[in-house]
Each structure stands twice: as C-alpha cells, then as structure tokens.
Amino acid sequence: MTTDTATRLTQDQPTRLERIKANTRDDHQQIDDMVMAMKPFDNRDNYGRFLGLQYCFHAVMKPLYHADDLNALIPGLSDRSRFDSVCADLGDLGLPLPGDPGAIAAPHSGPARLGWLYVCEGSNLGAAFLLKAAVKLGLDDGFGARHLGAHDDGRGKHWRQFVQQLNGLVLNPDDEIVLQQGAHDAFDFFHNLLIMDRKVAA
C-alpha cells in the first residue's frame, strides 16, 4: 500500500469512500436504527449503556490507530483515536470500565483495517447530532460526552482530510475487496455489541 498524490479520479468514477459507503449503506442504517431503539439519550442509565458499547468498540480500534504502518499511510492517525475520551466519559459518570467485549477483535494487519477505520471515523462525523442530544442529560464535550466532540480543526475538515488520505491510497484489486469486507466486519462487530446489550437489558 502506498500513497499516490498524483492520482485524479474522473467525475464518473466513484471514489473509494463512495464505494464503501454504497456497499455498507444497509449495515449503517441497521446500526443507526438499533442505537436509536435503545434510547440512549432518554436518561443517564441508557446513555451509560451506550457509552459501554462505545468503550468496547474503541478499545478494539485503539491498536489500529497506533499501528506504525497505518500512521505512515495516514499521517496523524494516532491523534484521531477517541478511546481515551470514552474512558474519561465513563469516569465523569462514575461508571466502571466494561469487561472484555469478546473474542472478536479488529484485524492486526492488512487492508481490512482501513475498512474498520472508515467506520470509526464516519461515526465521529455523525456524532454532532448525538452531542446535541446529550446536552439534555447535562453532558457536553467537556463532561460525559467528550468522545462525541469535534476535533479542534473542526468536524468537517477533519473528516475531509481522512477522506482525502483514504482515497489517495493505491491498492490492488484483492486489497480493495479485503478493505470493503473490513468495513462490513466493523459494522457487524458493533451490531453484535448491540445484540448483547439487548439481552442484558431484557
């Protein structure tokens, strides 16, 4: 995997990110629907459950954000991790750190990790709506909802930078398939977390 700063895609050719988005649209909608069904912003108890799921997801993502090879491909990647913010949010609310999320983890090597990063970074872009909803619980990006806050550079600018970096990577056809599957797997991972939460809450 290398970065090709000279590549220019024609207007009628979808970018890599556009292909991932199209291929995971149903996955994304399913997750959104399930998260809203748990009513995370109705009260702090529900929000605490949601925060526990976020902890499990960002815990498995943390090694990807700090992988040397991925940081070489995507400069500044390590600064994007929200794991520490999730931990701080739990501490703000006096909640313990959740246990092991299970045997499933993000891949430790290969282009599938790029698909997982797409899902995680995309969730931060959509977190603006969630942050507004958290306000009615007395939470904000300085207390209890830090992980939903925007980057200092701005949420949109930070996302566009990631998109440019992801689209600029040169991958062979097999790696493209693996990347796409990685995005599906990341959504599946969070889907399974939501299912487990339902069972516990029932």
C-alpha positions as CSV (number, residue, x, y, z in Angstrom):
1,M,0.0,0.0,0.0
2,T,1.4,3.4,-1.0
3,T,0.0,6.9,-1.3
4,D,-0.5,8.3,-4.8
5,T,-0.8,12.0,-4.6
6,A,-0.9,12.3,-8.4
7,T,-4.0,10.1,-9.0
8,R,-7.0,12.1,-10.2
9,L,-10.3,10.2,-10.5
10,T,-12.7,11.2,-13.2
11,Q,-16.1,12.6,-12.2
12,D,-18.0,9.5,-13.4
13,Q,-15.8,7.1,-11.4
14,P,-16.8,6.7,-7.7
15,T,-14.1,7.2,-5.2
16,R,-13.1,4.5,-2.8
17,L,-15.0,6.1,0.0
18,E,-18.1,6.4,-2.1
19,R,-17.9,2.7,-2.9
20,I,-17.5,1.8,0.8
21,K,-20.5,4.0,1.7
22,A,-22.7,2.4,-1.0
23,N,-21.7,-1.1,-0.1
24,T,-22.3,-0.6,3.7
25,R,-25.5,1.6,3.5
26,D,-27.7,-1.2,4.9
27,D,-25.2,-2.0,7.6
28,H,-25.0,1.6,8.6
29,Q,-28.8,2.1,8.7
30,Q,-29.3,-1.1,10.8
31,I,-26.8,0.2,13.4
32,D,-28.4,3.7,13.5
33,D,-31.9,2.1,14.0
34,M,-30.7,-0.2,16.8
35,V,-28.9,2.6,18.6
36,M,-31.9,4.9,18.5
37,A,-34.1,2.0,19.7
38,M,-32.1,1.8,22.9
39,K,-33.0,5.4,23.5
40,P,-29.5,6.4,24.7
41,F,-30.5,10.0,25.5
42,D,-33.7,9.4,27.4
43,N,-31.8,9.1,30.7
44,R,-28.3,8.7,32.0
45,D,-28.7,4.9,32.6
46,N,-29.4,4.4,28.9
47,Y,-26.6,6.7,28.0
48,G,-24.3,4.6,30.3
49,R,-25.2,1.5,28.3
50,F,-24.4,3.3,25.1
51,L,-21.1,4.5,26.5
52,G,-20.2,1.0,27.4
53,L,-20.7,-0.1,23.8
54,Q,-18.6,2.8,22.6
55,Y,-15.9,1.7,25.0
56,C,-15.8,-1.8,23.6
57,F,-15.7,-0.6,20.0
58,H,-12.9,2.0,20.6
59,A,-11.0,-0.5,22.7
60,V,-10.6,-2.8,19.7
61,M,-9.9,0.1,17.4
62,K,-7.1,1.5,19.6
63,P,-4.3,-0.7,18.2
64,L,-5.2,0.3,14.6
65,Y,-4.9,4.0,15.4
66,H,-1.4,3.4,16.9
67,A,-0.1,0.9,14.2
68,D,3.1,2.2,12.7
69,D,2.4,1.2,9.2
70,L,-1.1,2.8,9.2
71,N,0.3,6.0,10.6
72,A,2.8,6.1,7.8
73,L,0.0,5.8,5.3
74,I,-2.4,8.2,7.2
75,P,-0.3,10.8,9.0
76,G,-1.8,11.9,12.2
77,L,-3.9,8.8,12.6
78,S,-2.8,8.2,16.2
79,D,-4.2,11.5,17.2
80,R,-7.7,10.5,16.0
81,S,-8.3,7.8,18.5
82,R,-11.2,8.5,20.8
83,F,-10.5,5.7,23.3
84,D,-9.1,7.9,26.0
85,S,-12.1,10.3,25.6
86,V,-14.5,7.4,26.1
87,C,-12.6,6.3,29.2
88,A,-12.8,9.9,30.5
89,D,-16.6,10.0,29.8
90,L,-17.1,6.8,31.9
91,G,-15.0,8.3,34.7
92,D,-17.1,11.5,34.6
93,L,-20.3,9.5,35.2
94,G,-18.7,7.3,37.8
95,L,-19.1,4.2,35.6
96,P,-16.6,1.3,35.6
97,L,-14.7,0.2,32.5
98,P,-16.6,-2.6,30.8
99,G,-15.2,-6.1,30.6
100,D,-13.7,-7.8,27.5
101,P,-16.0,-7.3,24.6
102,G,-15.4,-10.8,23.4
103,A,-13.2,-12.9,21.2
104,I,-13.8,-10.8,18.1
105,A,-11.3,-8.0,17.5
106,A,-10.2,-5.8,14.7
107,P,-7.6,-7.3,12.4
108,H,-4.0,-6.7,13.4
109,S,-2.6,-6.4,9.8
110,G,-3.7,-5.9,6.2
111,P,-6.0,-3.5,4.4
112,A,-9.1,-4.7,6.2
113,R,-8.1,-2.3,8.9
114,L,-8.8,0.6,6.6
115,G,-12.4,-0.5,6.4
116,W,-12.6,-0.5,10.2
117,L,-11.1,3.0,10.3
118,Y,-13.7,4.2,7.8
119,V,-16.5,3.0,10.1
120,C,-14.9,4.6,13.2
121,E,-14.1,7.9,11.6
122,G,-17.5,8.1,10.0
123,S,-19.2,7.6,13.3
124,N,-17.4,10.8,14.6
125,L,-18.8,12.7,11.6
126,G,-22.3,11.7,12.6
127,A,-21.7,12.4,16.3
128,A,-22.7,16.0,16.0
129,F,-26.3,15.0,16.2
130,L,-25.7,12.8,19.2
131,L,-23.8,15.5,21.0
132,K,-26.7,17.9,20.8
133,A,-29.0,15.1,22.2
134,A,-26.6,14.6,25.1
135,V,-27.0,18.2,26.3
136,K,-30.4,17.5,27.8
137,L,-28.7,15.0,30.1
138,G,-26.3,17.7,31.3
139,L,-23.4,16.3,29.2
140,D,-21.2,18.0,26.7
141,D,-17.8,17.7,25.0
142,G,-16.1,18.6,28.3
143,F,-18.0,16.3,30.6
144,G,-19.5,12.9,29.9
145,A,-19.7,13.2,26.1
146,R,-16.1,14.0,25.2
147,H,-15.9,11.3,22.6
148,L,-18.7,12.9,20.7
149,G,-16.9,16.2,20.4
150,A,-15.4,17.6,17.3
151,H,-11.7,17.8,16.6
152,D,-10.0,21.2,17.3
153,D,-9.7,21.6,13.5
154,G,-13.5,21.2,13.1
155,R,-15.5,18.0,12.5
156,G,-16.0,18.5,8.7
157,K,-12.4,19.5,8.0
158,H,-11.1,16.6,10.0
159,W,-13.3,14.1,8.1
160,R,-12.4,15.6,4.7
161,Q,-8.7,15.2,5.5
162,F,-9.3,11.5,6.3
163,V,-11.4,11.0,3.1
164,Q,-8.6,12.5,1.0
165,Q,-6.0,10.3,2.7
166,L,-8.1,7.1,2.3
167,N,-9.0,7.9,-1.4
168,G,-5.3,8.6,-2.1
169,L,-4.1,5.1,-1.2
170,V,-3.2,2.8,-4.1
171,L,-4.4,-0.7,-3.5
172,N,-4.6,-3.8,-5.8
173,P,-8.0,-5.3,-6.6
174,D,-7.6,-8.0,-3.9
175,D,-6.8,-5.4,-1.2
176,E,-9.9,-3.4,-2.3
177,I,-12.1,-6.4,-1.6
178,V,-10.5,-7.0,1.8
179,L,-10.9,-3.3,2.7
180,Q,-14.6,-3.5,1.8
181,Q,-15.1,-6.6,3.9
182,G,-13.3,-4.9,6.8
183,A,-16.0,-2.2,6.8
184,H,-18.7,-4.8,6.9
185,D,-16.9,-6.6,9.7
186,A,-16.7,-3.4,11.8
187,F,-20.4,-2.8,11.4
188,D,-21.1,-6.5,12.3
189,F,-18.9,-6.1,15.4
190,F,-21.0,-3.2,16.7
191,H,-24.2,-5.0,15.7
192,N,-23.2,-7.9,17.9
193,L,-22.4,-5.5,20.8
194,L,-26.0,-4.1,20.4
195,I,-27.5,-7.6,20.4
196,M,-25.6,-8.5,23.6
197,D,-26.7,-5.2,25.2
198,R,-30.4,-6.1,24.4
199,K,-30.0,-9.5,26.0
200,V,-28.5,-8.0,29.2
201,A,-31.1,-5.2,29.4
202,A,-34.1,-7.6,28.8
